[in-house]
Amino acid sequence: MRSSLAGKGDLTLVSALADRQDNFGKPLDRYGAVTHEVFNQPVELVDYNLFASDAALTEAVKREGAAWAMDGLEAFGAHAGSAEFLELGTLANKNPPELDTHDRYGRRVDLVRFHPAYHALMKASIEEGLHSSPWTDPGEGAHVARAARYYMQTEVEAGHGCPITMTFAAAPCLKLQPDLAAEWLPKIQARVYDPRNVPAGEKQGVTIGMAMTEKQGGSDVRANTTRAIPVGAEGPGRAYELVGHKFFVSAPMCDAFLVLAQAPGGLSCFLVPRWRPDGTKNPLQIIRLKRKMGNVSNASSETELRGALGWMVGPEGRGVATIIEMVAMTRFDCMIGSSAAMRMAVSQAIDHCRQRKAFGALLIDQPIMTAVLADLAIEAEAALTLTMRIARALDHRDDGHEDALARLGSAIGKYWICKRTPGHAYEALECLGGSGVMEDSPMPRLYREAPVNAIWEGSGNVQCLDIARAIQRSPQTLEAYFAEVSSVAGESAALDAHVAALKDDARDLADFEGRARDLCDRLAIGFQAAALIRVGSPVADAFCRSRIDSRGAHQYGALTGVDTKAIVRRAAPR
Ligand SMILES: Cc1cc2nc3c(=O)[nH]c(=O)nc-3n(C[C@H](O)[C@H](O)[C@H](O)COP(=O)(O)OP(=O)(O)OC[C@H]3O[C@@H](n4cnc5c(N)ncnc54)[C@H](O)[C@@H]3O)c2cc1C
């Protein structure tokens, strides 16, 4: 009875609406199914060229020695910015990796399954040489061109960059053990992605991970308790069996890992493959996958080594010095990755605000929002400019100044750029209002990913200690720093004063730890300001005004005397 009455009521309502118009003169729908028109909502930012639309990036590539790579980068940028490719990033994070420790018959498999989108991203990165190009094709602009590609690829998806970076960074470390390098490097550097869980001998291309961190210590790897027991003769290149645990092993489907363990002669570095040369599984067992707030597409595991076979890399007892060759390069990639995250955040924020109105005007034209967007763009451009300056230094390590700058600059840049990213992601997210919090926008992914680069490969304080170590052990690094920032003396009174004060404070490292954050912040700001001035960046003046004087102690958008509209126009992705 009730339902038939309700039905009659509905029909009466529909017929009453049938020929009527709404307050704006539009016909009301015959069946009442269309409730409203969607307006004042942006069109998604897809199908744009990540390279051609990025003035700061294109200028940096030309300037820092990779003009020869422009055409290839433009083609890459068009592909990376396509809707289909951007969607891979979304899918790889919506569908996290899953672990099977055993097969259905109870045999140990230690198999991580990834969504096809993750494999597609890995394949693209490896076929583009993001894991190897500066080593296989060194020369003018090699690191710069690779950094530009890695940057665009990270705008699409950050998580898969972890194994790409580790594979890339393994080369300088492995070269310290020429016999192992001769055997492994050709496959490490091949542009072939083969994700099968089979011995490396059956593959044309392999990937490399790293396992240092243990439960009792990550920064302090000297606390490692994993033991390495010699199988026969001892020493570099010789076989050992490893027993212990690792608390973080990312990308556990890599074909081999650089692992730190205590040999009889002290903490040493080992290359440990997933499979033994006889085709049996090496007992490198994945206990569980980490449940991470960000970096979701990338699998990170807890692993136990139960007599896993490995070969010593570099001198016995010099494990940290050996693996630091790898860590130095992963730190540089953290700079690229966090700069890319900032770029994507700026692109999303500007593109939203150029399409969204509030109180009768587009957000992008409302002065407070223009200032916020400009400030976000300044931060992103400063990050990229410093990163590309270091890429150039890496391309010229035979030059003393560039080598010293690469050493200290990558430590400063890793510390500062990665640390600036979470706040930047948050402010960019807020530009999208409530939609910025929604999981179907890219913003939550950028926000949750943002702290990761700051933590791994040397957390903030540890980076500060590394900066002090570089200055103490190699004073020429600080000389190179001051030569670099002084090359633009006279261009900005604020920077000149900043550098003068820094010279006094940074040369005296007594009580460094108590002053470390202050000194490292100032080193970073001075470096970014000088880099922007050196290249004639349109944001240089605004950077000096807003960063040097107030030393970053402001919310985004607290800019004065700056042409914010021009800065936003320059940074707009379309
Ligand atoms: C997503 C993810 C993936 C990872 N993947 C890997 C991997 O594949 N392989 C691997 O080996 N590790 C990996 N790690 C581990 C990572 O490298 C460590 O978490 C990191 O080095 C910090 O170590 P910890 O967690 O033990 O923290 P701790 O070393 O305990 O540090 C805690 C805090 O104390 C600070 N601190 C440490 N020492 C000092 C000091 N002397 N003075 C002042 N402050 C100090 C640190 O800066 C940090 O803020 C991964 C981590 C994450 C988050």
The ligand as an ORCA input file, in Angstrom:
! r2SCAN-3c Opt
* xyz 0 1
  C      60.063      3.883      2.416
  C      61.411      3.510      2.930
  C      62.186      2.618      2.223
  C      63.455      2.253      2.675
  N      64.209      1.386      1.948
  C      65.442      1.021      2.410
  C      66.264      0.098      1.676
  O      65.902     -0.356      0.592
  N      67.453     -0.264      2.194
  C      67.910      0.233      3.372
  O      69.007     -0.122      3.783
  N      67.159      1.110      4.092
  C      65.948      1.512      3.631
  N      65.186      2.403      4.359
  C      65.625      2.785      5.668
  C      66.150      4.204      5.781
  O      67.351      4.333      5.087
  C      66.264      4.503      7.274
  O      64.952      4.564      7.799
  C      67.006      5.794      7.540
  O      68.355      5.651      7.194
  C      66.901      6.214      9.005
  O      67.241      5.152      9.844
  P      66.282      4.722     11.050
  O      64.916      4.521     10.497
  O      66.897      3.579     11.745
  O      66.224      5.974     11.984
  P      67.325      6.411     13.055
  O      68.677      6.148     12.544
  O      66.955      5.862     14.361
  O      67.082      7.979     13.076
  C      65.950      8.576     13.716
  C      66.121     10.074     13.713
  O      67.277     10.413     14.442
  C      68.117     11.255     13.689
  N      69.513     10.984     14.029
  C      70.214      9.848     13.824
  N      71.471      9.998     14.248
  C      71.575     11.242     14.757
  C      72.630     11.993     15.364
  N      73.849     11.494     15.501
  N      72.363     13.249     15.750
  C      71.142     13.788     15.606
  N      70.113     13.132     15.058
  C      70.329     11.876     14.631
  C      67.785     10.966     12.236
  O      68.062     12.076     11.396
  C      66.300     10.670     12.324
  O      65.574     11.866     12.236
  C      63.935      2.787      3.893
  C      63.146      3.708      4.609
  C      61.913      4.065      4.129
  C      61.088      5.060      4.895
*
